[in-house]
Amino acid sequence: MNSSEAEIKERLSQLGSLKSAIANAIVGQEDVIEQLLIGLLAGGHCLLEGVPGLGKTLLVRSLGQAMDLEFRRIQFTPDLMPSDILGTEILEEDHGTGKRHFKFQQGPVFTNLLLADELNRTPPKTQAALLEAMQEHTVSYAGVTHVLPDPFFVLATQNPLEQAGTYPLPEAQLDRFLLHVRVDYPSEAEERSILQQTTGVKASVVPQVMQADTIRSLQKLVREVHVSDDLLNWINRIVRASRPQESGSKEIQSWVKWGAGPRAGQALVLASKARALIQGRFAATRDDVKALAAPVLRHRLLLTFVAEAEQKSADDVVAVLLNSVPFPA
């Protein structure tokens, strides 16, 4: 490891403080919070999906409050235009000379932490405006490239596609998300705590516990986490086995139209490293891969009509992959 043991312990303790800070406003959802932190440390973006009212927006806002990062929120609507996200050129006049010139006015995408709320409620043209920003961390406008702040992290929320007034996200944009995080209903005890904490006089306060420099150093530390050759080979085989033309599984050949690409393997390696670090380990294991295979792969698989007819989901495909691809002997 390039970092000293004292530095590593200090950074890991700050991760614990970050979890505790978010817990001041969010009841339960430990797996969701962990996956968001994994996405943050791995330097990727996260897509949160769940029915309205589960606290997705509150969770992202709490994460922004706990970190010393510039935070902005965009509410995606059917009439939202790309310029509402990226920015636009405005005509300014120099009062001294009387000359006019165009000046680029930055849009809300120029921030550290961007909450793209209900991303799938806007048409594909506007959704695509985020593609370059998410992949290259730049915005090109009128032939000029503008660099986004560092770090830059997109947390997008979407409602299930079967709900009215939604537009499916293009496959190219889905692939830009490191993780597709499912937000489920809370347990009975958690829901009771939510009712108790949110209907009283005292409001929950999320303390600021982490700086941007710490986040950048943690992202570098993730890269130092060890992945064995056997684990790397297993991840590679899992991703390749998701492609029906390369899979020996009848289920995969029947259920999957398009499998995951190389970016899925990169995401699974980085996410596994980040999970290991969050849990205080400096080597990724099979358990890390198993825990993150579904969030990494579920949005990168295009299923067939046969799978839909048999009511099979992408998570069912991931389960088949983990069971059918043996770990290297």
Sine and cosine of phi, psi and omega as CSV:
sin_phi,cos_phi,sin_psi,cos_psi,sin_omega,cos_omega
0.00,0.00,0.67,-0.74,0.01,-1.00
-0.98,0.18,-0.44,0.90,-0.01,-1.00
-1.00,0.04,0.53,-0.85,0.02,-1.00
-0.96,0.28,0.34,-0.94,-0.02,-1.00
-0.89,0.45,-0.61,0.80,0.00,-1.00
-0.91,0.42,-0.66,0.75,0.03,-1.00
-0.90,0.43,-0.66,0.75,-0.01,-1.00
-0.89,0.46,-0.71,0.70,0.00,-1.00
-0.89,0.46,-0.64,0.77,0.00,-1.00
-0.90,0.43,-0.68,0.73,-0.01,-1.00
-0.92,0.38,-0.63,0.77,0.02,-1.00
-0.92,0.40,-0.57,0.82,0.04,-1.00
-0.91,0.40,-0.55,0.83,0.05,-1.00
-0.93,0.36,-0.52,0.85,0.09,-1.00
-0.90,0.44,-0.65,0.76,0.06,-1.00
-0.89,0.46,-0.63,0.78,0.05,-1.00
-0.91,0.42,-0.59,0.81,0.02,-1.00
-0.91,0.42,-0.70,0.72,0.05,-1.00
-0.86,0.51,-0.70,0.72,-0.02,-1.00
-0.90,0.43,-0.62,0.79,0.00,-1.00
-0.90,0.44,-0.69,0.73,0.01,-1.00
-0.91,0.41,-0.58,0.82,-0.01,-1.00
-0.91,0.42,-0.29,0.96,0.06,-1.00
-0.90,0.44,-0.48,0.88,-0.05,-1.00
-0.93,-0.36,-0.37,0.93,-0.08,-1.00
-0.91,-0.41,0.79,-0.61,0.05,-1.00
-0.99,-0.11,0.81,-0.59,0.02,-1.00
0.95,0.32,-0.55,-0.84,0.02,-1.00
0.83,0.56,0.60,0.80,-0.03,-1.00
-0.86,0.51,-0.67,0.74,-0.01,-1.00
-0.90,0.43,-0.64,0.77,0.00,-1.00
-0.91,0.42,-0.71,0.71,0.01,-1.00
-0.88,0.47,-0.68,0.73,0.00,-1.00
-0.88,0.47,-0.67,0.74,-0.01,-1.00
-0.92,0.39,-0.57,0.82,0.08,-1.00
-0.91,0.42,-0.67,0.75,0.04,-1.00
-0.91,0.41,-0.60,0.80,0.06,-1.00
-0.88,0.48,-0.72,0.69,0.04,-1.00
-0.87,0.49,-0.65,0.76,0.00,-1.00
-0.90,0.44,-0.74,0.68,-0.06,-1.00
-0.95,0.32,-0.50,0.86,0.02,-1.00
-0.99,0.15,-0.08,1.00,0.02,-1.00
0.97,0.26,0.45,0.89,-0.03,-1.00
-0.89,-0.45,0.07,-1.00,0.00,-1.00
-0.97,-0.24,0.40,-0.92,-0.04,-1.00
-0.80,-0.59,0.62,-0.79,0.08,-1.00
-0.92,-0.40,0.88,-0.48,-0.01,-1.00
-0.98,-0.20,0.76,-0.65,-0.01,-1.00
-0.82,-0.58,0.71,-0.71,0.05,-1.00
0.01,-1.00,0.31,-0.95,0.00,-1.00
-0.93,0.38,0.36,-0.93,-0.01,-1.00
-0.87,0.50,0.55,-0.84,0.11,-0.99
1.00,-0.05,0.17,0.99,-0.01,-1.00
-0.99,-0.11,0.05,1.00,0.08,-1.00
1.00,0.02,0.36,0.93,-0.02,-1.00
-0.89,0.46,-0.73,0.69,-0.02,-1.00
-0.91,0.41,-0.66,0.75,0.03,-1.00
-0.88,0.47,-0.62,0.78,0.00,-1.00
-0.89,0.46,-0.72,0.69,-0.01,-1.00
-0.92,0.39,-0.66,0.75,0.02,-1.00
-0.89,0.45,-0.63,0.78,0.02,-1.00
-0.91,0.42,-0.62,0.78,0.05,-1.00
-0.89,0.46,-0.65,0.76,0.03,-1.00
-0.91,0.40,-0.62,0.78,0.01,-1.00
-0.93,0.38,-0.54,0.84,-0.05,-1.00
-0.97,0.24,-0.26,0.97,0.00,-1.00
-0.89,-0.45,0.56,-0.83,0.00,-1.00
-0.99,0.15,0.91,0.41,-0.01,-1.00
-0.81,-0.59,0.54,-0.84,0.11,-0.99
-0.93,0.36,0.77,-0.63,-0.11,-0.99
-0.84,-0.55,0.75,-0.66,0.07,-1.00
-0.70,-0.72,0.46,-0.89,-0.03,-1.00
-0.81,-0.59,0.71,-0.70,0.10,-1.00
-0.89,-0.46,0.84,-0.55,0.09,-1.00
-1.00,0.00,0.95,-0.33,-0.05,-1.00
-0.98,0.19,0.77,-0.63,-0.02,-1.00
-0.73,-0.69,0.28,-0.96,-0.03,-1.00
-0.87,0.50,-0.41,0.91,-0.04,-1.00
-0.99,-0.16,0.14,0.99,0.00,-1.00
-0.94,0.33,0.68,-0.73,-0.01,-1.00
-0.96,-0.28,0.41,-0.91,0.03,-1.00
-0.82,0.57,-0.60,0.80,0.00,-1.00
-0.91,0.42,-0.41,0.91,0.06,-1.00
-0.93,0.36,-0.31,0.95,-0.01,-1.00
-0.98,-0.20,-0.76,0.65,-0.13,-0.99
-1.00,0.10,-0.57,0.82,-0.10,-0.99
0.88,-0.48,0.00,-1.00,-0.04,-1.00
-0.41,-0.91,0.25,-0.97,0.06,-1.00
-1.00,-0.01,0.70,-0.72,0.03,-1.00
-0.87,-0.50,0.51,-0.86,-0.01,-1.00
-1.00,0.02,0.87,-0.48,0.00,-1.00
-0.91,-0.41,0.47,-0.88,0.03,-1.00
-0.89,-0.46,0.76,-0.65,0.09,-1.00
-0.98,0.18,0.93,-0.37,-0.09,-1.00
-0.92,0.39,-0.36,0.93,0.01,-1.00
-0.97,0.25,-0.67,0.74,-0.06,-1.00
-0.97,-0.25,-0.32,0.95,-0.05,-1.00
0.99,0.15,0.01,1.00,0.00,-1.00
-0.98,0.18,0.51,-0.86,0.02,-1.00
-0.94,-0.34,0.55,-0.83,0.03,-1.00
-0.48,-0.88,0.38,-0.93,0.03,-1.00
-1.00,0.01,0.65,-0.76,0.03,-1.00
-0.77,-0.64,0.74,-0.68,0.02,-1.00
-0.98,0.21,0.85,-0.53,0.05,-1.00
-0.98,-0.18,0.90,-0.44,-0.09,-1.00
-0.90,0.43,0.62,-0.78,0.07,-1.00
-1.00,0.00,-0.02,-1.00,-0.06,-1.00
-0.91,0.41,-0.21,0.98,0.02,-1.00
-0.93,0.37,-0.31,0.95,0.02,-1.00
-0.99,0.14,0.99,0.16,-0.04,-1.00
-0.41,-0.91,0.05,-1.00,0.06,-1.00
-1.00,0.03,-0.71,0.70,-0.05,-1.00
-0.83,-0.56,0.92,-0.39,-0.05,-1.00
-0.94,-0.33,0.85,-0.53,0.12,-0.99
-1.00,-0.10,0.94,-0.33,0.06,-1.00
-1.00,-0.09,1.00,-0.02,-0.16,-0.99
-0.99,0.14,0.79,-0.62,-0.01,-1.00
0.80,0.60,0.83,0.56,-0.07,-1.00
-0.84,0.54,-0.55,0.83,-0.08,-1.00
-1.00,0.07,0.25,0.97,0.10,-0.99
-0.99,-0.12,0.04,1.00,0.02,-1.00
-0.92,-0.39,0.49,-0.87,-0.05,-1.00
-0.90,0.44,0.31,-0.95,-0.06,-1.00
-0.83,0.56,-0.57,0.82,-0.02,-1.00
-0.86,0.51,-0.66,0.75,-0.01,-1.00
-0.98,0.21,-0.59,0.80,0.07,-1.00
-0.85,0.53,-0.66,0.75,-0.06,-1.00
-0.92,0.38,-0.29,0.96,0.00,-1.00
-0.89,0.46,-0.36,0.93,-0.01,-1.00
-1.00,0.06,-0.18,0.98,-0.14,-0.99
-0.84,0.54,-0.81,0.58,-0.03,-1.00
-0.90,0.45,-0.66,0.75,-0.02,-1.00
-0.87,0.49,-0.66,0.75,-0.05,-1.00
-0.95,0.31,-0.59,0.81,-0.08,-1.00
-1.00,0.03,-0.74,0.67,-0.12,-0.99
-0.98,-0.18,-0.20,0.98,-0.07,-1.00
0.86,0.51,0.57,0.82,0.07,-1.00
-0.67,-0.74,0.28,-0.96,0.10,-0.99
-0.76,-0.65,0.82,-0.57,0.04,-1.00
-0.98,-0.22,0.80,-0.60,-0.01,-1.00
-0.57,-0.82,0.81,-0.59,0.03,-1.00
0.82,0.58,0.65,0.76,0.07,-1.00
0.98,0.17,0.06,1.00,0.00,-1.00
-0.91,-0.42,0.71,-0.70,0.02,-1.00
-0.99,-0.14,0.81,-0.58,0.01,-1.00
-0.94,-0.35,0.77,-0.64,-0.05,-1.00
-1.00,0.06,0.71,-0.70,0.02,-1.00
-0.99,0.16,0.36,-0.93,0.02,-1.00
-0.89,0.46,0.36,-0.93,0.03,-1.00
-0.86,-0.51,0.81,-0.59,0.03,1.00
-0.98,0.19,0.34,-0.94,0.06,-1.00
-0.78,-0.63,0.82,-0.58,-0.17,-0.99
-0.63,-0.78,0.85,-0.53,0.02,-1.00
-0.97,-0.23,0.83,-0.56,0.15,-0.99
-0.91,-0.42,0.94,-0.35,-0.05,-1.00
-0.95,-0.30,0.61,-0.79,0.10,-0.99
-0.92,-0.40,0.52,-0.85,0.09,-1.00
-0.56,-0.83,0.50,-0.86,0.11,-0.99
-1.00,0.02,0.41,-0.91,0.02,-1.00
-0.80,0.60,0.62,-0.79,-0.15,-0.99
-0.90,0.43,-0.39,0.92,-0.04,-1.00
-0.97,0.26,-0.13,0.99,0.03,-1.00
-0.97,0.24,0.48,-0.88,-0.06,-1.00
-0.92,0.40,0.56,-0.83,0.09,-1.00
0.98,0.20,0.45,0.90,0.02,-1.00
-0.88,-0.48,0.46,-0.89,0.03,-1.00
-0.87,-0.49,0.81,-0.59,0.02,-1.00
-0.86,0.51,0.66,-0.75,0.04,-1.00
-0.95,0.30,0.66,-0.75,0.04,-1.00
-0.88,0.47,0.52,-0.85,-0.01,-1.00
-0.85,0.53,-0.61,0.79,-0.01,-1.00
-0.88,0.47,-0.59,0.81,0.01,-1.00
-0.98,0.20,-0.62,0.79,0.04,-1.00
-0.85,0.53,-0.61,0.79,-0.04,-1.00
-0.92,0.38,-0.31,0.95,0.03,-1.00
-0.97,0.24,-0.28,0.96,0.02,-1.00
-1.00,0.08,0.80,-0.60,0.02,-1.00
-0.90,0.44,-0.71,0.70,-0.06,-1.00
-0.76,-0.65,0.60,-0.80,0.16,-0.99
-0.94,-0.34,0.96,-0.27,-0.16,-0.99
-0.99,-0.15,0.80,-0.60,0.06,-1.00
-1.00,-0.04,0.77,-0.64,0.04,-1.00
-0.95,-0.31,0.91,-0.42,-0.05,-1.00
-0.98,-0.21,0.13,-0.99,0.05,-1.00
-0.90,0.43,0.54,-0.84,0.04,-1.00
-0.96,0.29,0.29,-0.96,0.10,-1.00
-0.95,0.33,0.16,-0.99,-0.02,-1.00
-0.87,0.49,-0.70,0.72,0.00,-1.00
-0.91,0.42,-0.66,0.75,0.01,-1.00
-0.91,0.41,-0.64,0.77,-0.01,-1.00
-0.92,0.40,-0.59,0.81,0.07,-1.00
-0.90,0.44,-0.65,0.76,0.03,-1.00
-0.90,0.44,-0.62,0.79,0.04,-1.00
-0.88,0.48,-0.71,0.70,0.01,-1.00
-0.88,0.48,-0.64,0.77,-0.04,-1.00
-0.94,0.34,-0.66,0.75,-0.11,-0.99
-0.99,0.17,-0.44,0.90,-0.13,-0.99
-0.98,-0.21,-0.02,1.00,-0.03,-1.00
-0.91,-0.42,0.15,0.99,0.02,-1.00
-0.99,-0.15,-0.16,-0.99,-0.04,-1.00
-0.99,0.17,-0.64,0.77,-0.09,-1.00
-0.98,0.21,0.83,-0.56,0.01,-1.00
-1.00,-0.01,0.54,-0.84,0.02,-1.00
-0.96,0.28,0.70,-0.71,0.00,-1.00
-0.89,-0.45,0.78,-0.62,0.02,-1.00
-0.99,-0.17,0.93,-0.36,-0.01,-1.00
-0.96,0.28,0.45,-0.89,0.05,-1.00
-1.00,0.03,0.87,-0.49,-0.15,-0.99
-0.81,-0.58,-0.08,1.00,-0.09,-1.00
-0.63,-0.78,0.61,-0.79,0.00,-1.00
-0.97,-0.23,0.27,-0.96,-0.01,-1.00
-0.89,0.45,-0.62,0.79,0.01,-1.00
-0.88,0.48,-0.62,0.79,0.02,-1.00
-0.91,0.42,-0.65,0.76,0.02,-1.00
-0.89,0.46,-0.70,0.72,0.01,-1.00
-0.89,0.45,-0.64,0.77,0.01,-1.00
-0.93,0.36,-0.58,0.81,0.05,-1.00
-0.92,0.38,-0.62,0.79,0.04,-1.00
-0.89,0.46,-0.61,0.79,0.07,-1.00
-0.93,0.36,-0.61,0.80,-0.01,-1.00
-0.91,0.43,-0.58,0.81,0.04,-1.00
-0.84,0.54,-0.64,0.77,-0.01,-1.00
-0.89,0.45,-0.38,0.92,-0.03,-1.00
-1.00,0.10,-0.23,0.97,-0.01,-1.00
-0.90,0.44,0.68,-0.74,-0.11,-0.99
-0.99,0.17,0.67,-0.74,0.16,-0.99
-0.81,-0.59,0.85,-0.52,-0.04,-1.00
-0.94,0.35,0.33,-0.94,0.03,-1.00
-0.89,0.46,-0.62,0.79,0.01,-1.00
-0.89,0.45,-0.67,0.74,0.00,-1.00
-0.92,0.38,-0.63,0.77,0.02,-1.00
-0.90,0.45,-0.67,0.74,0.04,-1.00
-0.90,0.44,-0.62,0.79,-0.01,-1.00
-0.91,0.41,-0.70,0.71,0.03,-1.00
-0.87,0.49,-0.68,0.73,0.00,-1.00
-0.88,0.48,-0.67,0.74,0.00,-1.00
-0.93,0.36,-0.59,0.81,0.03,-1.00
-0.89,0.46,-0.73,0.68,-0.02,-1.00
-0.90,0.44,-0.70,0.71,-0.02,-1.00
-0.92,0.38,-0.55,0.84,0.01,-1.00
-0.95,0.31,-0.23,0.97,0.04,-1.00
-0.97,0.23,-0.18,0.98,0.01,-1.00
-1.00,-0.03,0.86,-0.52,-0.13,-0.99
-0.85,0.53,-0.52,0.86,-0.02,-1.00
-0.96,0.28,-0.25,0.97,0.00,-1.00
-0.92,-0.40,-0.11,0.99,-0.07,-1.00
-1.00,-0.01,0.60,-0.80,0.08,-1.00
-1.00,-0.08,0.04,1.00,-0.02,-1.00
-1.00,0.02,0.77,-0.63,0.04,-1.00
-0.91,0.42,-0.57,0.82,0.01,-1.00
-0.89,0.45,-0.71,0.70,0.00,-1.00
-0.89,0.45,-0.69,0.73,-0.01,-1.00
-0.89,0.45,-0.51,0.86,-0.03,-1.00
-1.00,0.08,-0.58,0.81,-0.14,-0.99
-1.00,-0.08,-0.42,0.91,-0.16,-0.99
-0.94,-0.33,0.79,-0.61,0.08,-1.00
-1.00,0.00,-0.74,0.68,0.07,-1.00
-0.77,-0.63,0.74,-0.67,0.03,-1.00
-1.00,-0.04,-0.08,-1.00,-0.05,-1.00
-0.98,0.21,0.50,-0.87,0.02,-1.00
-0.99,-0.10,-0.05,-1.00,-0.03,-1.00
-0.85,0.53,-0.50,0.87,0.00,-1.00
-0.89,0.47,-0.46,0.89,0.04,-1.00
-0.91,0.41,-0.66,0.75,0.04,-1.00
-0.89,0.45,-0.68,0.74,0.06,-1.00
-0.87,0.50,-0.70,0.72,-0.02,-1.00
-0.90,0.44,-0.65,0.76,-0.04,-1.00
-0.93,0.37,-0.61,0.80,0.05,-1.00
-0.91,0.41,-0.76,0.65,-0.04,-1.00
-0.91,0.42,-0.67,0.74,0.01,-1.00
-0.90,0.43,-0.63,0.78,0.04,-1.00
-0.91,0.43,-0.64,0.77,0.06,-1.00
-0.88,0.47,-0.71,0.71,-0.03,-1.00
-0.91,0.42,-0.63,0.78,0.03,-1.00
-0.90,0.43,-0.65,0.76,0.04,-1.00
-0.88,0.48,-0.69,0.72,-0.02,-1.00
-0.91,0.42,-0.67,0.74,0.01,-1.00
-0.86,0.51,-0.56,0.83,0.00,-1.00
-1.00,-0.01,0.18,0.98,0.10,-1.00
0.99,0.16,0.34,0.94,0.02,-1.00
-0.92,-0.39,0.44,-0.90,-0.03,-1.00
-0.89,-0.45,0.37,0.93,0.12,-0.99
-0.56,-0.83,0.77,-0.63,0.03,-1.00
-0.97,0.25,0.48,-0.88,-0.05,-1.00
-0.78,-0.62,0.07,-1.00,0.06,-1.00
-0.88,0.47,-0.56,0.83,0.02,-1.00
-0.88,0.47,-0.59,0.81,0.05,-1.00
-0.90,0.44,-0.69,0.72,0.00,-1.00
-0.90,0.43,-0.70,0.71,-0.01,-1.00
-0.89,0.46,-0.63,0.78,-0.03,-1.00
-0.94,0.35,-0.46,0.89,-0.13,-0.99
-0.93,-0.36,-0.05,1.00,-0.03,-1.00
-0.86,0.51,-0.69,0.72,-0.02,-1.00
-0.92,0.38,-0.77,0.64,0.03,-1.00
-0.87,0.50,-0.50,0.87,-0.02,-1.00
-0.98,0.18,-0.60,0.80,-0.16,-0.99
-0.99,-0.16,-0.42,0.91,-0.21,-0.98
-0.87,0.49,-0.48,0.88,-0.01,-1.00
-0.99,-0.11,0.04,1.00,-0.01,-1.00
-0.95,-0.32,0.12,0.99,-0.01,-1.00
-0.93,-0.38,0.78,-0.63,0.07,-1.00
-0.97,-0.23,0.90,-0.44,-0.10,-0.99
-1.00,0.04,0.36,-0.93,-0.01,-1.00
-1.00,0.03,0.15,-0.99,0.09,-1.00
-0.91,0.41,-0.48,0.87,0.04,-1.00
-0.88,0.47,-0.69,0.72,0.02,-1.00
-0.89,0.46,-0.68,0.74,0.02,-1.00
-0.90,0.43,-0.66,0.75,0.00,-1.00
-0.90,0.44,-0.58,0.81,0.02,-1.00
-1.00,0.04,0.09,1.00,0.02,-1.00
0.84,0.54,0.70,0.72,0.06,-1.00
-0.99,-0.17,0.66,-0.75,-0.02,-1.00
-0.96,-0.29,0.13,-0.99,0.06,-1.00
-0.88,0.47,-0.53,0.85,0.03,-1.00
-0.91,0.41,-0.54,0.84,0.08,-1.00
-0.91,0.42,-0.61,0.79,0.04,-1.00
-0.91,0.42,-0.67,0.74,0.01,-1.00
-0.89,0.46,-0.64,0.77,0.03,-1.00
-0.88,0.47,-0.65,0.76,0.04,-1.00
-0.90,0.43,-0.66,0.75,0.00,-1.00
-0.88,0.48,-0.72,0.69,-0.04,-1.00
-0.91,0.41,-0.53,0.85,-0.02,-1.00
-0.99,0.12,-0.47,0.88,-0.13,-0.99
-0.99,-0.13,-0.32,0.95,0.00,-1.00
-0.99,-0.13,0.95,-0.31,-0.05,-1.00
-0.96,0.28,0.51,-0.86,0.10,-1.00
-0.94,0.33,0.65,-0.76,-0.03,-1.00
-0.80,0.60,0.73,-0.69,-0.03,-1.00
-0.94,0.34,0.00,0.00,0.00,0.00
